[in-house]
């Protein structure tokens, strides 16, 4: 913005006045008064113009001086700025903060967090993330199996009651020692409304599944109030209301059951590999064995993977001491580290993944089948590949997802104490005992054991699919005959 003063010059102005003065001087008895009058008028006009100009300039200076000062400050800072992309970012920030209409609406920290997220996304590392301190803490607590809420596992589906179709959360599991376990809520109930300040609102009225789920979740000590349908008789449903005080609980990554009408066949469904998995896996096998199970199906369908120490601990239960689980390979093709079956005494968050010497290979002699599909990924694929490579289990189902790369999370403050936040990035590829990577390829079922679900079966969520409709599970059962 420029501030320019303009002065206009009228040609012939002074020569016309001089001619008039000469004419007046020629008129007898009137020369002096006319000359004096003209002089006075000119003097007053000049003073008036000068006074007006002074006021105008002062007013404009008062208005524009802060802007000019701000501009000069930006210029001075830009001149002092170092070259490079970091300088571009600082320049962009200064321009927005100086001239932006929305300057100050978003804090500098929030802006920088978004800049870092954008940078990470642009690296083409599809598994990379920038996490704030708060986000990292929440993620770590989840990986440790520590949660606050009512303690249920749900799936999103739709239920028609009295001719009305309701979006609902179907309860598929209630965690032990969780608040919901002490309530009258049951597996199979359908949550269709959540209470807010306006009363019970359907999931649709609340804005959808995510919004409704966030209202059910919450801090320990607070109340979760909702309504659910429960099957009543052969075709009807009754509506029930629940008020459950939220609390802390441990997630369950392992659930188990037996083949219908045959307790000698046990099924262990592993939904993920977190810090709770090794202990829960051991307890599931032992519980099924105590009930008479002699054959085992390890169902890893829809398992997205998890933590390396968790999968290492679980696989150690099946292998001999020193057996290779996987090797990590850097971008130059060099083996960075090998992970083997061994006794481990871990502390802190990883303490639940400790393995005693007596636990090494304790499940190696089980009669077992591994069940997988296209959503079996990462650490779950390590489980599939390892049992296949050592000839311990048959592989049934569909080709797995194909994620054979590892991510590492680092704290930025270890590089600069003034930085906060965490960076998760892909650091290695890995191979199992066979020595061949399955990244972007997947792990195929054994010859003759590839099977997909029927169209009828696909109408169900995998967690509530009836056994008689589950062709993949039936194929696994058939391997024990």
N, C-alpha and C positions, 0 to 999 in steps of 0.2 A: 504494500500500500504506500502510495506516495502522497506527500503534502506539499503542493506548489503554490506559491503566492504569485498572482498575475497583476501587472501594472499596465493599464491601457494608455496610449498616447494618441490624442486627437490632432491631426495635422492642421496647422493654421490657427490654432486656438489663440496663441499669444499675438500673432500679427493682427487679428481682428480686434482684439482689445486695444492694441496700440493705435489703430486707425480711429476707433471710437474716441479715444482720449484726445487725439489730435483735433477731432471735430469739436469736441467740447471746449478745448482750449481756445478755439476761434470764436466761440460765443461769448460776447462781453458780459461781465459780471457773474458768470456762472462757472468759469473754469475751475476755480479752487474748490468750491463745494462738491462738484461732480467728481473731481479727482480724488478728493478725500473719501467720498462715499464708495467709490470703486475700490480704493485701497482697503477700506474697512471691510467691505464685503469679501474681498479676496483673502484677507487675513483670517476672518472668521471661518470661511470655507476651508482654508488650509488647516487651521486648528482642529476643525470638526473632522476632517478627513484623517488627520494624524491620530486624533483621539479614537475614532472608530477603528482604524487600522490596528492600533495598539490593543484595543479590547478584543478584536477578532483574533489576532495572533496569540494573545494570552489564552483566550478560550480554546483555540485549536491546540496550542501547546499543552494545556492542561489535559485535553482529551487524548492526544496522541502520544504524549511522552511515555506512559507506561508500555504502550505497544512497541514504540521504538526501542525502549530499553530491553524489552523481552526479546525483540528481534536481534539486538546486538549481543545479548547473552547467548542466544543460540549460535550466532555466528562465531563468537569467541570460543565456545565449547567445541564447535565443529572443527575450527582451526587447530585446537589443541588435541583433538582426537587422533588416536592411532589409526593407521590404515588397516584394511582387512574387513572380513565379514562381521566380526564382533563390533567394529565401528559402525557398520551399516545398521546393525540392530539398535545400537545406542542412538544413532541418528534418527531412526524411525520412531523410537520411543520419545525423543525430545520433540520431534515435529508434532506428533499426536498430542502430547501433553501441553504443548504451547498453543496450537491452533485448533485442536480437535473439539468439536461441539460436545462430544460425549466424554471428554477428558475427566478423569476422576470417578467415572461410573464403575470401573473395574480396578481393583488394586494391582499394584505392580507385581505382587507375588502371583496373583491369579493369571496375569498376562504372561509372566515368565513360565508358569506351569504349562500353559497352552502352547507357548513357543516350543518348549522341550518336547511336548507330545507330538507336535507337527514335525519336528526334526526327526524323531524316532520313527514316525510313520513313513517318512520320505526315504528312509534307508532301504526299503524293500525287504526288511527282515519282518516277516509276517507275524512272528511270535515275540517281537520286541515291544517293550512297554516302558513308559516313564511313570513312576508311582510317587505320589507325595508321601510324606511321613505317615499321614492318617490312612491312606490307601494301603500302604505296605503293612501297617499294623493289622488292619482288618483282614488282609489276605493271609498274613502269617497265622492269625488266630483261626481262620478257616482251615488252613492246612494242618494245624495242630488238632483240629476237631473241636475247637472251643467255640461255642455259639451261645447266643442269648435269644430267647423267644419261647415258643410253646413246645418245640421239639417234635415236629412231624415232617414226613416226606410226602410231597403231593405231586400229582400230574394235572395238567390242564386238559379239560375235556368239556363235553356238553351233555346235559341231561334234560329230558323232556318229562315234565310233571304236569298232569291235568291239561295237556295240550299246549303247554308253554315251554319253549326251549330256553334253558338257563345255561350260561357259561358257568362252570363249576371247577373247584379244586377237589379232586378225589384223593382221599387219604390212602396212601399205599403202605405207610409204615409209621409207627409211633415209637420214638426212641425210648430205650430203657432209662429210668431215672430222670426223664424230662418232665416238665410240668404237665403236658398232655397225658402222660401215663397215669397220673393221679386223678384224671377227670373221667367223665363218662363218654368221651369221644372214642370212636371205634375206627379201626381200619375198614375202609369201604364207605364211610360217610362222605357226603358231598357238600362242601362249603359253597353256598351260593350268595351269601350276603354278609357284609361286615358293618358293624355299628360305628357311626360317627356322630357329630353334633346334631345331625338331622335325623338320626334314628338308623334303622337297618336299611342299607342301600345295596342293591344288587351289584355284581361285579361290573356289569355294563354301565350302571349309573355312576360308579366310582371311577370310570375311565379305563377299564380293562384289567387284565390279569396282573400286570406289574404294579399298578397303583394299589390294587386290592391286597396283593401279597405284602407290599410294604406296610400296609395298615395292620396286617396280622403280625408281622415281625415287630420287634421293639426291644427296649431295654428291660432288664430284669427288674421286677417289682411293679411294673405297670400292667394294666389289664388289656387282654385281647378279647373282644366281644364279637361274636359272629353267629350266623344261623346256618344250619346244615340240614340236608335231607338224609333220611335213613330209610332203607328199604323196609317196608312193613307188609309182610305177606308176599304173595306170589307176584303182584303187579303194582301195588300202591307204595306211596312214600309218605312219611310223616316229617314235619318240620320241627326241629329242635333248636334251642338257643344255648349258647355256651359262653361262659365268662371264665377265662383262665388267666391266672397271674403268671406273667412271663418270668423266666428264670434262666440260669446257666445250665447247659447240658453238653454232653459229648455226642458228636454226630456218629452215625453208623454207616460205614462204607461196605459192610458185609451183611448179607441176609442169607438165610438158608432154609430149606424145606426138603421134603422127600418126594419121590415119585408117587403119584396117586396109587394107592392099593399095593405099594411095594416099598416098605421102609428100608430095604437093603440097598436102595439107590438114593444117594443124597445129592442135592443140588446146592452149590454155593455160588451165589451171585455177588460178584465184587464190582461195586459201582465206581470205585476210584481208589488210588493209592495215596493215602495221607498218613499222618502219624498214628492214627487209630487202627489202621488196617492190619499190621502184623499180629497184634494181640487178638483182634476180633476174628481174624482168619484162623488162628490156632484154636480158639474157643469153638468156632463153627465146626471144624473137622472133628474135634473131640466130642462135641455134643451129638453129632450125627453118628459117630462110631459108638457112642454109648447107647444110642437108640437102635443099633443093629446094622448100620450102613456099612457095606463092604465095597461099594462102587461109587465113584464120585464124578460129577459133572461140574467143572469150573466154568461158570457162565460169565464171560467178559464182554458180552454184547453191550454196546453203548457206553463202554468204559473209556473216558478220555485220557487216562493216564494218571500222572501224579509225581510224587517225589522219588528221587533215585534211591535214597536210603531205605524208603519204605519197600520198594520192589526188590531191592537187594536182600532185605531181611526175609521177605516172603519166599523168594527163590532159594535162599540158603536152607530152608526147611526141606527142599527136595534134592539138593546136590551134595556131593562129597566135598570135604574141605579142600580148598584150593581150586575147585572147578571154576572156569571162567564164566562170568555172567555177561559182561560186555566190555568192549574197549572203546574209548573215546578217541577220535581222530581230529586233528586240527585241519585248518584250511589248506595246508601244504601236504596233507596226507600222512603226517607223522602220528604215531600212537602217543597220545598225551598221557593216558593213564588206563590201567586195566582194573576192573572190579571183579573180585572173586568171592566165592562162598567162604565165610570165615566167622569165627566168634567175634562179636563186637560188644563192647561196653561203652555205650554212649551216654551223654549227659544233656541237660537242658531240654530244649524242645524235642530233641531226637532220642531221648531216653527210651520211649516206647518201642523204638526200632532196634534195641539191643537184642543180641542173639547169644545164648549160652552155648558152650561146647556140646552139651547134650542134645541141643535142638538141631544141630547141623544134620541134614539128611533124614530127619525123623518121619517125613512123609514120602520118601523116595519109593517105597514099595506099594503105594496105593494103586488100585486099578482105576485109571482116570481118563477122562476125555475133556478137551478144552473146546468151548463153544465161543465163536467170535463172529463179528459182522463188519460192515463197512465203517462203523463208528467206533470200532476198537482201535485205540491209538496210543502212541507214545509208550509210556511205561507198561501199559496193558499189552502192547505188542511185544515188549521184551519178555513178558511172562509167556506169551504164546510161542515165540521163537525159541526160547530157552528149553521149554519142555519138549518141543519138537526136535531141536538139535540134539538133545541127549536121549531121544527115543523113549521118553517117559510117558507120553500121552499122544493120542490121536487128535487131530485138529478137524473140527466139524463146523460147517456154516458157510460164511462168505469171506472173500478176501478182505483183509483189514485195511485201515485208512492209509497207512504208509507214512508215518512220521518217525524218521530215524535220526533226529537231531536233538541236541541238548541245549537248554537255556541256563544261564547263570545270572543271578541277581546280585548287583554290587551297590554298596552305599556310596554316594557321591562324596560324602565328607572324608572318605579315606584318601581321596585325591586332593581335596581342598577343604580345609576345616570350615570354611565359610559357606560351603554349599550344603543344601539339604535335599532330601529325596533319594530315590533309588532308580537304578536302570536295570531292566531285565532284557537280556539280549542272547541271541544264539551264538554259542561259542564253539561247539563241537558237533560232528556227526558221530554216530556210533555203529558198531557191528557186534553181533552176538557170536557164539561159538563157531557158527558156520563160516564166518569171515566175510560175508557178503551183505552189503547194506540193503535194506528194504525201503529206504526213504523214497517217497513218490512212487513206490511200486506196491507195497503191502505184502502181507503174508497170505498165501493161498491155502485153503483147506487141503487135507490129504486127498489123493486121487480117489474119486468115487464118493467123497464125503462132502461135496459142495451141494448146498441146498438153500433155497430162498423161501421166504414166507409166502403163503397164498394171499390172494387179494382179500379174502375174508379175514385172515389173521392180521393183515396190515391195518385193519380198521381199529385194532386195539393198541393201546400203549403196551410196550414190551413187558412192563412191570405187572400188568394185570391180564396178560394174554393167557387164556385157559390152556392147560397142558395139552388137551386133546386137539387143539387147533395149532399148536406150535410144532410145525414140521421139523424145525431145526432141533428142538429139544427132543423130539421123538427119534430123530436120526441118532442123536447122542445116546439115548437110552438103548437103541438097537445094538450098539457096540458092545454091550455087556451080555448079550444073549449067546 
